[in-house]
Amino acid sequence: DDQPVVSEFMQDLLANWGLDALVFNHPLQALECMTQQPDAVCAAIIDYTMPKMTGLELAAALARLRPQLPLILYSGYREEIDLAAAQKLGVLDVLRKPIDEQRLLHLLLPLVETTATVLK
């Protein structure tokens, strides 16, 4: 998320669930990390509205680097997201802000181990 207060909230939320999170406030930083270490994370939680590229564009780039990487998008503007395009990229779900914590947990539990790392 490009808003530090939101990314800090998400990082704290994931930490409360026992998950480590790599947090990036710019999509190009996340893409650079994944380019250098494509196996560094077990899932990506991506804000849809960010500078330089949309969350869907970042999801597409991450899917090219690691096709089986589970992707979750979230946005305050869910209705603007092309859900069919998101599903084609392998996006598991598109969540609305404010985030439904139980829904996110339900999506993440099958994907992570106790000490897994989640990219946000």
TAMOPE-V569457 format. One record per backbone hydrogen bond with DSSP energy under -1.0 kcal/mol. NH is the residue of the N-H (numbers start at 0). CO is the residue of the C=O. If there is no record, write none. Layout:
# TAMOPE-V569457
nh->NH co->CO
nh->NH co->CO
This chain:
# TAMOPE-V569457
nh->5 co->2
nh->6 co->2
nh->7 co->3
nh->8 co->4
nh->9 co->5
nh->10 co->6
nh->11 co->7
nh->12 co->8
nh->13 co->9
nh->14 co->10
nh->15 co->11
nh->17 co->14
nh->18 co->13
nh->19 co->115
nh->21 co->117
nh->29 co->25
nh->30 co->26
nh->31 co->27
nh->32 co->28
nh->33 co->29
nh->34 co->30
nh->35 co->31
nh->36 co->32
nh->39 co->36
nh->41 co->116
nh->43 co->69
nh->44 co->118
nh->45 co->71
nh->47 co->73
nh->54 co->47
nh->57 co->53
nh->58 co->54
nh->59 co->55
nh->60 co->56
nh->61 co->57
nh->62 co->58
nh->63 co->59
nh->64 co->60
nh->65 co->61
nh->68 co->65
nh->71 co->43
nh->72 co->92
nh->73 co->45
nh->74 co->94
nh->79 co->76
nh->80 co->77
nh->82 co->80
nh->85 co->81
nh->86 co->82
nh->87 co->83
nh->88 co->84
nh->89 co->86
nh->90 co->85
nh->91 co->70
nh->94 co->72
nh->96 co->74
nh->100 co->98
nh->103 co->99
nh->104 co->100
nh->105 co->101
nh->106 co->102
nh->107 co->103
nh->108 co->104
nh->110 co->107
nh->111 co->107
nh->115 co->112
nh->117 co->19
nh->118 co->42
nh->119 co->21
